[in-house]
Amino acid sequence: MKILVHYKSGYKQVFIVPKSMLALEFRNMAKEVGGNIESIEFSLPASRNQTAARIDLRRGIHQLPDKY
């Protein structure tokens, strides 16, 4: 799965991550790579039977809290 991370510094980084990776594990790894995270965008691959509208519904930007 491709994940686009937006950092508070303005830097953006694309990660290719296995679906089995835990979200917390990914968040910690991304923070080590680029610093504080502003937002994370998950892009799921489109299947052949999905329409463009359904694909757009599966993409989104999710804010993560700075601390748990």
Secondary structure as GFF3:
##gff-version 3
##sequence-region A 1 68
A	DSSP	beta_strand	2	7	.	.	.	ID=ss1
A	DSSP	beta_strand	12	16	.	.	.	ID=ss2
A	DSSP	alpha_helix	23	34	.	.	.	ID=ss3
A	DSSP	beta_strand	37	43	.	.	.	ID=ss4
A	DSSP	alpha_helix	52	58	.	.	.	ID=ss5
A	DSSP	beta_strand	60	62	.	.	.	ID=ss6
###
